Amino acid sequence: MESHPAAIAATSAAVQPRLSRWEIAAGIVVPILAAAAQYSVLQYDLVGPWLAWGSAAFGIGALLAATNNSLSPRARSIVCGANFGCAAGWILCAIDHFFDSYFFAWPVTFVTLVLMPCAPLHVSVRRALMLLRPSSGVRWVYVALGAFIAFVPPAAAQYLESRWIVATVMEMAGTDAKRVAAAVRAVNRYPLRFGRFGYDVCQEVVFASQFGRHLDWNSSEELTRELVGLLGPHPEHCQVRDPHG
């Protein structure tokens, strides 16, 4: 018994090709490199890593899922939306680095951080559009759900951390030794510090006190202890990094 032509067309439209070499390189290798690069860049750059890490994790998963030909229309719709969500995450990641990383990263690193998301962005959008082919049974409510799942958690995590960083750095710029010590302690105990905050603490606490700000960090034993824990035994020798000369 022959199959109905419409059924054949729908089945062929739902078949997704395997990953090409470009998709493997741009959609898997580059996101892994971008996520790994955040670790070393974070020692100088306060721009949160959550968009890069989240977009890499969700993006690789969504890309691999997009090649699964046994997905139901609902699952296919969620995967489609997840690829769109990851693409949005990479766009926001590039924008975030474009506006903020210039002040922390060397020029070559800055350009790399901004352009690196373009490769996985292209792959995610391409796969999402492939899943939107006619007769593929995509349901838009599940597309939106998939995009929400892939985009919102990393973006929300980065936003919340950024707000906390700004508030904490503002506390460091104060003149109350106890509050400054508490701010330094907060970043010193932050589980995801990864070598971050050293340059900011040096600039806001140690370096600023040498230029007339009314806070002598040496006068507070608690603050000195926290500075030593963060900057080493000789905080006064810390350096403020200026990658642009």
Residue pairs with C-beta under 8 A, 6 or more apart in sequence:
6 135
9 135
10 135
10 136
10 137
13 133
13 134
13 135
13 136
14 69
14 76
14 133
14 135
14 136
14 137
15 69
16 66
16 67
16 68
16 69
16 127
16 130
16 131
17 67
18 67
19 27
19 28
19 63
19 64
19 67
22 123
23 63
23 123
23 126
23 127
25 119
26 119
26 120
26 122
26 123
27 59
27 60
27 63
27 119
27 120
27 123
27 124
27 127
28 60
28 63
30 116
30 119
30 120
31 52
31 55
31 56
31 59
31 60
31 120
32 56
32 60
33 116
34 52
34 56
34 116
34 117
34 120
35 49
35 52
35 53
35 56
35 57
37 52
37 112
37 113
37 116
38 49
38 52
38 53
39 49
39 194
41 101
41 105
41 109
41 113
42 49
42 194
42 195
42 196
43 194
43 195
43 196
43 198
44 104
44 105
44 199
44 241
44 243
45 100
45 101
45 104
45 105
46 100
46 104
46 165
46 196
46 197
46 200
47 96
47 97
47 100
47 101
47 104
48 96
48 157
48 158
48 161
48 162
48 165
49 158
50 154
50 155
50 157
50 158
50 161
51 89
51 90
51 92
51 93
51 96
51 154
51 155
51 158
52 93
52 117
53 154
54 89
54 150
54 153
54 154
54 155
54 157
55 86
55 89
55 90
55 93
55 117
55 120
55 150
55 154
56 120
58 82
58 85
58 86
58 89
58 149
58 150
58 154
59 83
59 86
59 89
59 90
59 120
59 123
59 124
59 150
61 82
62 79
62 82
62 83
62 85
62 86
62 124
62 127
62 146
62 150
63 83
63 123
63 124
63 127
65 71
65 75
65 79
65 82
66 79
66 80
66 83
66 127
66 128
66 130
66 131
68 79
71 79
73 136
73 137
73 138
73 139
74 139
74 142
76 131
76 136
76 137
76 138
77 131
77 137
77 138
77 139
77 140
77 141
77 142
77 143
77 145
77 146
78 142
78 143
78 145
78 146
78 149
79 131
79 146
80 128
80 131
80 132
80 138
80 143
80 146
81 128
81 142
81 143
81 144
81 145
81 146
81 147
81 148
81 149
81 150
82 146
82 147
82 149
82 150
83 124
83 125
83 127
83 128
83 131
83 146
83 150
84 124
84 125
84 128
84 143
84 146
84 147
84 150
85 146
85 147
85 148
85 149
85 150
85 151
85 152
86 120
86 124
86 150
86 151
87 121
87 124
87 125
87 128
88 147
88 151
89 150
89 151
89 154
89 155
90 117
90 118
90 120
90 121
90 124
91 117
91 121
92 155
93 117
94 113
94 114
94 115
94 116
94 117
94 118
94 121
96 158
97 110
97 113
97 114
98 114
101 109
101 110
101 113
101 114
102 110
102 244
104 199
104 241
104 243
105 113
105 243
106 243
107 243
107 244
109 243
131 138
132 138
161 192
168 183
168 186
168 187
169 183
169 200
169 204
171 179
171 180
171 182
171 183
172 180
172 183
172 184
172 200
172 201
172 204
172 205
173 204
173 208
174 180
174 183
174 215
175 213
175 214
175 215
177 215
177 217
177 219
177 220
177 222
177 223
178 220
178 222
180 205
180 215
180 217
180 220
180 223
181 220
181 222
181 223
181 226
184 201
184 205
184 223
184 226
184 227
184 230
185 226
187 193
187 196
187 197
187 201
187 230
188 197
188 226
188 229
188 230
190 196
190 197
197 230
198 230
198 231
198 238
199 238
199 239
199 240
199 241
201 227
201 230
201 231
201 238
202 231
202 235
202 238
202 239
202 240
203 240
205 215
205 217
205 223
205 227
206 217
206 227
206 231
206 235
206 236
206 238
207 238
207 240
208 215
209 215
209 216
209 217
217 223
217 224
217 227
217 235
218 224
224 235
227 235
228 235
231 238
232 238
